[in-house]
Amino acid sequence: MSRSPRDSDEIVYPSADRRTEAIIMAFGGSHARAAHAINRKGASNAELLLAVRRAGGGFASAALLTRSPGKTAMLVVAPAQTSADREAGARLIRTAISCAGQLNAALVQALVEPAKTDELTMFASGGMSQIGVLSYLERRPFRGPDPSSDLPPAGVCVRPWREDERETLERLLDATYIDSLDCPGLAQMRCTEDILDGHLQTGVFDPNSWSILERNGTPCGLSLMSEIPTSNCVELVYFGLAPEARGRGLGGYLLDTSLCLVQTKRDRTIALACDERNQPAMRLYRSRGFVERLRRVALVARVERSPDPDPTTCPRSVDN
């Protein structure tokens, strides 16, 4: 007679006294990488921790799903060393996606090193799709002449975004997504309202560091910068141009003006992530002194909302 999953391995919510053990496993045994998640305040409301529990009580694999801004959740899964690991990890990924609604997430995201093909296979088996390879770039703040002293192109100005212009910014975001080379299709997986909320909730929001590019009085580009205290950096959260503004040299003017706004933060790097396929943007960033720090494959899965979830598909909590 074949054994049921409850008689052998099963997916469970680890008990509180095994939380640290499961998180460290999810981070590949690295205490340093797991430290932030372990020490996170209010974690019970912001994370979903899962593990594959063997019949003897030990954990075969673990996964941590963490709430992120804009109705997204970031997934970390224990690295796969064997085919059994990949199978266990894929089960955890599928379960995490199906349960992500508990974190009010509409989209699950994961980042994997490009060389880790076994992990990429595991995430694909778990139902996640690759949307691009991200290049993480950084540079020191601008220290030369003030670029904002240069005359702008004719009919062009850069101004701060006003918080009463939310609808304007949402329309502008939608315009910048048209024919975008940066993770094309990702914007269609979430509503623009959630995307903007995600940008607003990233780091420390300062409206003076959010810039709108106008050409002949019409908004056609935006640069959103926020300070990230936990990483001691300023992040270019989003940078985009509407189709009518591309190929005119306006991106360089907008970026230079944005960098000028944060040049007083001399002890902080400026960081961003860009899809490697977006070569116009990559050339622009490199021309302004940004250098690549690391690369990651970005994977996503849409969370299907069910008004009446099946309780039999949910993991159970364990005491040991």
MARBAKE-187943 format. One record per residue (C-alpha): residue number from 1; residue in one letter; z, x, y. Coordinates in nm, 2 decimals, m for minus. Layout:
BEGIN
+-----+---+--------+--------+--------+
:   k : r :      z :      x :      y :
+-----+---+--------+--------+--------+
: NUM : A :      Z :      X :      Y :
...
+-----+---+--------+--------+--------+
//
This chain:
BEGIN
+-----+---+--------+--------+--------+
:   k : r :      z :      x :      y :
+-----+---+--------+--------+--------+
:   1 : M :   0.00 :   0.00 :   0.00 :
:   2 : S :  m0.10 :   0.14 :   0.34 :
:   3 : R :   0.18 :   0.19 :   0.60 :
:   4 : S :   0.18 :   0.00 :   0.92 :
:   5 : P :   0.22 :   0.20 :   1.25 :
:   6 : R :   0.59 :   0.09 :   1.27 :
:   7 : D :   0.64 :   0.25 :   0.93 :
:   8 : S :   0.50 :   0.58 :   1.05 :
:   9 : D :   0.41 :   0.69 :   1.40 :
:  10 : E :   0.45 :   0.44 :   1.68 :
:  11 : I :   0.42 :   0.45 :   2.06 :
:  12 : V :   0.76 :   0.40 :   2.23 :
:  13 : Y :   0.93 :   0.42 :   2.57 :
:  14 : P :   1.17 :   0.72 :   2.53 :
:  15 : S :   1.53 :   0.65 :   2.60 :
:  16 : A :   1.69 :   0.79 :   2.92 :
:  17 : D :   1.86 :   1.07 :   2.73 :
:  18 : R :   1.52 :   1.18 :   2.60 :
:  19 : R :   1.33 :   1.14 :   2.92 :
:  20 : T :   1.34 :   1.51 :   3.01 :
:  21 : E :   1.22 :   1.61 :   2.66 :
:  22 : A :   0.93 :   1.37 :   2.68 :
:  23 : I :   0.82 :   1.48 :   3.03 :
:  24 : I :   0.83 :   1.85 :   2.94 :
:  25 : M :   0.62 :   1.77 :   2.63 :
:  26 : A :   0.37 :   1.57 :   2.85 :
:  27 : F :   0.34 :   1.88 :   3.07 :
:  28 : G :   0.25 :   2.10 :   2.78 :
:  29 : G :   0.60 :   2.24 :   2.74 :
:  30 : S :   0.61 :   2.39 :   3.09 :
:  31 : H :   0.95 :   2.33 :   3.25 :
:  32 : A :   0.82 :   2.45 :   3.59 :
:  33 : R :   0.53 :   2.20 :   3.59 :
:  34 : A :   0.76 :   1.92 :   3.48 :
:  35 : A :   1.04 :   1.99 :   3.72 :
:  36 : H :   0.91 :   1.77 :   4.00 :
:  37 : A :   0.87 :   1.47 :   3.77 :
:  38 : I :   1.21 :   1.53 :   3.61 :
:  39 : N :   1.39 :   1.54 :   3.94 :
:  40 : R :   1.19 :   1.25 :   4.11 :
:  41 : K :   1.42 :   1.00 :   4.27 :
:  42 : G :   1.37 :   0.63 :   4.19 :
:  43 : A :   1.16 :   0.73 :   3.89 :
:  44 : S :   1.23 :   0.42 :   3.69 :
:  45 : N :   1.02 :   0.22 :   3.95 :
:  46 : A :   0.75 :   0.47 :   3.99 :
:  47 : E :   0.66 :   0.60 :   3.64 :
:  48 : L :   0.57 :   0.49 :   3.29 :
:  49 : L :   0.68 :   0.73 :   3.02 :
:  50 : L :   0.54 :   0.70 :   2.67 :
:  51 : A :   0.57 :   0.90 :   2.35 :
:  52 : V :   0.43 :   0.89 :   2.00 :
:  53 : R :   0.74 :   0.88 :   1.78 :
:  54 : R :   0.73 :   1.01 :   1.42 :
:  55 : A :   0.90 :   0.83 :   1.14 :
:  56 : G :   1.18 :   1.09 :   1.15 :
:  57 : G :   1.25 :   1.04 :   1.52 :
:  58 : G :   1.07 :   1.34 :   1.67 :
:  59 : F :   0.80 :   1.31 :   1.93 :
:  60 : A :   0.44 :   1.40 :   1.83 :
:  61 : S :   0.30 :   1.36 :   2.18 :
:  62 : A :   0.40 :   1.22 :   2.52 :
:  63 : A :   0.23 :   1.09 :   2.84 :
:  64 : L :   0.36 :   1.03 :   3.19 :
:  65 : L :   0.19 :   0.78 :   3.42 :
:  66 : T :   0.31 :   0.80 :   3.78 :
:  67 : R :   0.24 :   0.56 :   4.06 :
:  68 : S :   0.02 :   0.70 :   4.34 :
:  69 : P :  m0.08 :   0.56 :   4.68 :
:  70 : G :  m0.34 :   0.28 :   4.70 :
:  71 : K :  m0.27 :   0.10 :   4.37 :
:  72 : T :  m0.36 :   0.41 :   4.16 :
:  73 : A :  m0.16 :   0.59 :   3.90 :
:  74 : M :  m0.19 :   0.95 :   3.78 :
:  75 : L :  m0.18 :   1.02 :   3.41 :
:  76 : V :  m0.06 :   1.34 :   3.24 :
:  77 : V :  m0.08 :   1.38 :   2.86 :
:  78 : A :   0.05 :   1.65 :   2.63 :
:  79 : P :  m0.23 :   1.90 :   2.56 :
:  80 : A :  m0.42 :   1.86 :   2.23 :
:  81 : Q :  m0.40 :   2.15 :   1.98 :
:  82 : T :  m0.53 :   1.97 :   1.67 :
:  83 : S :  m0.73 :   1.67 :   1.58 :
:  84 : A :  m0.41 :   1.48 :   1.51 :
:  85 : D :  m0.29 :   1.57 :   1.87 :
:  86 : R :  m0.62 :   1.44 :   2.01 :
:  87 : E :  m0.58 :   1.11 :   1.82 :
:  88 : A :  m0.22 :   1.07 :   1.93 :
:  89 : G :  m0.31 :   1.15 :   2.29 :
:  90 : A :  m0.60 :   0.91 :   2.29 :
:  91 : R :  m0.36 :   0.63 :   2.16 :
:  92 : L :  m0.12 :   0.71 :   2.45 :
:  93 : I :  m0.40 :   0.71 :   2.70 :
:  94 : R :  m0.52 :   0.37 :   2.59 :
:  95 : T :  m0.17 :   0.23 :   2.60 :
:  96 : A :  m0.10 :   0.38 :   2.94 :
:  97 : I :  m0.42 :   0.22 :   3.08 :
:  98 : S :  m0.33 :  m0.12 :   2.93 :
:  99 : C :   0.03 :  m0.10 :   3.07 :
: 100 : A :  m0.06 :   0.05 :   3.41 :
: 101 : G :  m0.03 :  m0.30 :   3.57 :
: 102 : Q :   0.35 :  m0.25 :   3.54 :
: 103 : L :   0.31 :   0.00 :   3.82 :
: 104 : N :   0.08 :  m0.23 :   4.02 :
: 105 : A :  m0.21 :   0.01 :   3.96 :
: 106 : A :  m0.57 :  m0.10 :   3.96 :
: 107 : L :  m0.70 :   0.25 :   3.87 :
: 108 : V :  m0.57 :   0.52 :   3.64 :
: 109 : Q :  m0.67 :   0.88 :   3.72 :
: 110 : A :  m0.64 :   1.21 :   3.55 :
: 111 : L :  m0.73 :   1.58 :   3.62 :
: 112 : V :  m0.83 :   1.83 :   3.35 :
: 113 : E :  m0.94 :   2.19 :   3.37 :
: 114 : P :  m1.31 :   2.21 :   3.30 :
: 115 : A :  m1.27 :   2.46 :   3.02 :
: 116 : K :  m1.03 :   2.24 :   2.82 :
: 117 : T :  m1.30 :   2.06 :   2.62 :
: 118 : D :  m1.05 :   1.93 :   2.36 :
: 119 : E :  m0.85 :   1.75 :   2.63 :
: 120 : L :  m1.17 :   1.61 :   2.79 :
: 121 : T :  m1.26 :   1.47 :   2.45 :
: 122 : M :  m0.92 :   1.32 :   2.41 :
: 123 : F :  m0.93 :   1.15 :   2.75 :
: 124 : A :  m1.28 :   1.02 :   2.67 :
: 125 : S :  m1.16 :   0.88 :   2.34 :
: 126 : G :  m0.88 :   0.71 :   2.53 :
: 127 : G :  m1.12 :   0.52 :   2.75 :
: 128 : M :  m1.14 :   0.74 :   3.06 :
: 129 : S :  m1.47 :   0.84 :   3.22 :
: 130 : Q :  m1.56 :   1.15 :   3.41 :
: 131 : I :  m1.66 :   1.09 :   3.77 :
: 132 : G :  m1.71 :   1.45 :   3.89 :
: 133 : V :  m1.58 :   1.81 :   3.90 :
: 134 : L :  m1.35 :   1.86 :   4.20 :
: 135 : S :  m1.33 :   2.19 :   4.39 :
: 136 : Y :  m0.99 :   2.23 :   4.56 :
: 137 : L :  m1.04 :   2.43 :   4.88 :
: 138 : E :  m0.80 :   2.57 :   5.13 :
: 139 : R :  m0.78 :   2.78 :   5.45 :
: 140 : R :  m0.54 :   2.89 :   5.71 :
: 141 : P :  m0.53 :   2.69 :   6.04 :
: 142 : F :  m0.79 :   2.77 :   6.31 :
: 143 : R :  m0.68 :   3.06 :   6.52 :
: 144 : G :  m0.98 :   3.14 :   6.73 :
: 145 : P :  m1.12 :   2.98 :   7.05 :
: 146 : D :  m1.05 :   2.61 :   7.08 :
: 147 : P :  m1.37 :   2.44 :   6.94 :
: 148 : S :  m1.29 :   2.12 :   7.13 :
: 149 : S :  m1.38 :   2.31 :   7.45 :
: 150 : D :  m1.74 :   2.31 :   7.34 :
: 151 : L :  m1.97 :   2.04 :   7.48 :
: 152 : P :  m2.02 :   1.77 :   7.22 :
: 153 : P :  m2.37 :   1.67 :   7.11 :
: 154 : A :  m2.53 :   1.42 :   7.35 :
: 155 : G :  m2.39 :   1.07 :   7.31 :
: 156 : V :  m2.12 :   1.19 :   7.07 :
: 157 : C :  m1.74 :   1.18 :   7.10 :
: 158 : V :  m1.44 :   1.22 :   6.87 :
: 159 : R :  m1.13 :   1.01 :   6.94 :
: 160 : P :  m0.81 :   0.93 :   6.76 :
: 161 : W :  m0.79 :   0.62 :   6.55 :
: 162 : R :  m0.58 :   0.34 :   6.68 :
: 163 : E :  m0.36 :   0.16 :   6.43 :
: 164 : D :  m0.48 :  m0.18 :   6.56 :
: 165 : E :  m0.83 :  m0.08 :   6.44 :
: 166 : R :  m0.78 :  m0.13 :   6.07 :
: 167 : E :  m1.09 :  m0.35 :   6.03 :
: 168 : T :  m1.30 :  m0.10 :   6.21 :
: 169 : L :  m1.18 :   0.18 :   5.98 :
: 170 : E :  m1.24 :  m0.03 :   5.67 :
: 171 : R :  m1.60 :  m0.10 :   5.78 :
: 172 : L :  m1.65 :   0.27 :   5.86 :
: 173 : L :  m1.51 :   0.37 :   5.52 :
: 174 : D :  m1.76 :   0.14 :   5.35 :
: 175 : A :  m2.04 :   0.29 :   5.56 :
: 176 : T :  m1.95 :   0.64 :   5.45 :
: 177 : Y :  m1.96 :   0.54 :   5.09 :
: 178 : I :  m2.33 :   0.45 :   5.11 :
: 179 : D :  m2.53 :   0.71 :   4.91 :
: 180 : S :  m2.23 :   0.94 :   4.91 :
: 181 : L :  m2.25 :   1.25 :   4.69 :
: 182 : D :  m1.87 :   1.27 :   4.66 :
: 183 : C :  m1.77 :   1.10 :   4.33 :
: 184 : P :  m2.03 :   0.83 :   4.37 :
: 185 : G :  m1.92 :   0.49 :   4.23 :
: 186 : L :  m1.55 :   0.56 :   4.27 :
: 187 : A :  m1.52 :   0.35 :   4.58 :
: 188 : Q :  m1.66 :   0.05 :   4.40 :
: 189 : M :  m1.37 :   0.06 :   4.15 :
: 190 : R :  m1.12 :  m0.04 :   4.42 :
: 191 : C :  m1.12 :  m0.26 :   4.72 :
: 192 : T :  m1.14 :  m0.08 :   5.06 :
: 193 : E :  m0.81 :  m0.23 :   5.17 :
: 194 : D :  m0.64 :  m0.05 :   4.88 :
: 195 : I :  m0.83 :   0.27 :   4.95 :
: 196 : L :  m0.71 :   0.27 :   5.31 :
: 197 : D :  m0.36 :   0.20 :   5.21 :
: 198 : G :  m0.38 :   0.50 :   4.98 :
: 199 : H :  m0.49 :   0.72 :   5.27 :
: 200 : L :  m0.21 :   0.59 :   5.49 :
: 201 : Q :   0.05 :   0.65 :   5.23 :
: 202 : T :  m0.06 :   1.01 :   5.16 :
: 203 : G :   0.18 :   1.26 :   5.31 :
: 204 : V :   0.31 :   1.20 :   5.67 :
: 205 : F :   0.08 :   0.98 :   5.86 :
: 206 : D :   0.00 :   1.08 :   6.22 :
: 207 : P :  m0.26 :   0.87 :   6.40 :
: 208 : N :  m0.33 :   1.16 :   6.63 :
: 209 : S :  m0.47 :   1.36 :   6.33 :
: 210 : W :  m0.70 :   1.07 :   6.22 :
: 211 : S :  m1.03 :   1.11 :   6.41 :
: 212 : I :  m1.32 :   0.87 :   6.46 :
: 213 : L :  m1.67 :   1.01 :   6.54 :
: 214 : E :  m1.88 :   0.79 :   6.76 :
: 215 : R :  m2.24 :   0.82 :   6.85 :
: 216 : N :  m2.37 :   0.62 :   7.14 :
: 217 : G :  m2.05 :   0.41 :   7.12 :
: 218 : T :  m2.08 :   0.33 :   6.75 :
: 219 : P :  m1.83 :   0.47 :   6.49 :
: 220 : C :  m2.02 :   0.68 :   6.24 :
: 221 : G :  m1.78 :   0.93 :   6.09 :
: 222 : L :  m1.41 :   0.99 :   6.03 :
: 223 : S :  m1.17 :   1.27 :   5.95 :
: 224 : L :  m0.83 :   1.19 :   5.82 :
: 225 : M :  m0.56 :   1.46 :   5.81 :
: 226 : S :  m0.20 :   1.42 :   5.70 :
: 227 : E :   0.09 :   1.67 :   5.66 :
: 228 : I :   0.21 :   1.71 :   5.30 :
: 229 : P :   0.57 :   1.85 :   5.33 :
: 230 : T :   0.62 :   1.89 :   4.95 :
: 231 : S :   0.32 :   2.12 :   4.93 :
: 232 : N :   0.37 :   2.29 :   5.27 :
: 233 : C :   0.01 :   2.21 :   5.38 :
: 234 : V :  m0.20 :   1.98 :   5.58 :
: 235 : E :  m0.45 :   1.78 :   5.37 :
: 236 : L :  m0.79 :   1.66 :   5.48 :
: 237 : V :  m0.73 :   1.33 :   5.30 :
: 238 : Y :  m1.08 :   1.20 :   5.37 :
: 239 : F :  m1.39 :   1.32 :   5.55 :
: 240 : G :  m1.71 :   1.12 :   5.57 :
: 241 : L :  m2.02 :   1.04 :   5.77 :
: 242 : A :  m2.22 :   0.72 :   5.77 :
: 243 : P :  m2.59 :   0.77 :   5.67 :
: 244 : E :  m2.71 :   0.76 :   6.03 :
: 245 : A :  m2.49 :   1.05 :   6.13 :
: 246 : R :  m2.59 :   1.28 :   5.84 :
: 247 : G :  m2.82 :   1.58 :   5.89 :
: 248 : R :  m2.76 :   1.60 :   6.27 :
: 249 : G :  m2.49 :   1.87 :   6.27 :
: 250 : L :  m2.23 :   1.61 :   6.36 :
: 251 : G :  m2.01 :   1.69 :   6.06 :
: 252 : G :  m1.95 :   2.04 :   6.19 :
: 253 : Y :  m1.84 :   1.91 :   6.53 :
: 254 : L :  m1.61 :   1.65 :   6.37 :
: 255 : L :  m1.45 :   1.91 :   6.14 :
: 256 : D :  m1.41 :   2.17 :   6.41 :
: 257 : T :  m1.24 :   1.91 :   6.63 :
: 258 : S :  m1.01 :   1.80 :   6.34 :
: 259 : L :  m0.91 :   2.16 :   6.26 :
: 260 : C :  m0.82 :   2.21 :   6.63 :
: 261 : L :  m0.58 :   1.92 :   6.61 :
: 262 : V :  m0.37 :   2.10 :   6.34 :
: 263 : Q :  m0.41 :   2.46 :   6.46 :
: 264 : T :  m0.05 :   2.46 :   6.58 :
: 265 : K :   0.08 :   2.43 :   6.22 :
: 266 : R :   0.02 :   2.81 :   6.17 :
: 267 : D :   0.25 :   2.84 :   5.87 :
: 268 : R :   0.06 :   2.57 :   5.67 :
: 269 : T :  m0.27 :   2.59 :   5.48 :
: 270 : I :  m0.53 :   2.32 :   5.52 :
: 271 : A :  m0.63 :   2.18 :   5.18 :
: 272 : L :  m0.90 :   1.94 :   5.05 :
: 273 : A :  m1.08 :   1.84 :   4.74 :
: 274 : C :  m1.46 :   1.79 :   4.72 :
: 275 : D :  m1.70 :   1.69 :   4.45 :
: 276 : E :  m1.90 :   2.00 :   4.36 :
: 277 : R :  m2.22 :   1.79 :   4.36 :
: 278 : N :  m2.17 :   1.73 :   4.74 :
: 279 : Q :  m2.34 :   2.05 :   4.84 :
: 280 : P :  m2.38 :   1.96 :   5.21 :
: 281 : A :  m2.01 :   1.92 :   5.24 :
: 282 : M :  m1.93 :   2.23 :   5.03 :
: 283 : R :  m2.16 :   2.44 :   5.26 :
: 284 : L :  m1.98 :   2.29 :   5.56 :
: 285 : Y :  m1.63 :   2.37 :   5.43 :
: 286 : R :  m1.72 :   2.72 :   5.33 :
: 287 : S :  m1.88 :   2.79 :   5.67 :
: 288 : R :  m1.54 :   2.71 :   5.82 :
: 289 : G :  m1.35 :   2.95 :   5.60 :
: 290 : F :  m1.24 :   2.73 :   5.32 :
: 291 : V :  m1.22 :   2.91 :   4.98 :
: 292 : E :  m1.19 :   2.76 :   4.63 :
: 293 : R :  m0.85 :   2.77 :   4.47 :
: 294 : L :  m0.91 :   2.58 :   4.15 :
: 295 : R :  m1.15 :   2.33 :   3.98 :
: 296 : R :  m1.06 :   2.01 :   3.79 :
: 297 : V :  m1.26 :   1.74 :   3.61 :
: 298 : A :  m1.17 :   1.40 :   3.76 :
: 299 : L :  m1.14 :   1.11 :   3.51 :
: 300 : V :  m1.08 :   0.74 :   3.58 :
: 301 : A :  m1.02 :   0.41 :   3.41 :
: 302 : R :  m1.01 :   0.07 :   3.56 :
: 303 : V :  m0.70 :  m0.14 :   3.48 :
: 304 : E :  m0.79 :  m0.48 :   3.35 :
: 305 : R :  m0.54 :  m0.74 :   3.48 :
: 306 : S :  m0.43 :  m1.00 :   3.22 :
: 307 : P :  m0.23 :  m1.30 :   3.34 :
: 308 : D :  m0.07 :  m1.33 :   3.00 :
: 309 : P :  m0.03 :  m0.98 :   2.85 :
: 310 : D :   0.02 :  m0.97 :   2.47 :
: 311 : P :   0.38 :  m0.85 :   2.42 :
: 312 : T :   0.29 :  m0.71 :   2.07 :
: 313 : T :   0.08 :  m0.45 :   2.24 :
: 314 : C :   0.36 :  m0.31 :   2.45 :
: 315 : P :   0.56 :  m0.01 :   2.33 :
: 316 : R :   0.93 :  m0.07 :   2.24 :
: 317 : S :   1.22 :   0.12 :   2.39 :
: 318 : V :   1.42 :   0.35 :   2.16 :
: 319 : D :   1.77 :   0.48 :   2.17 :
: 320 : N :   1.72 :   0.81 :   2.01 :
+-----+---+--------+--------+--------+
//
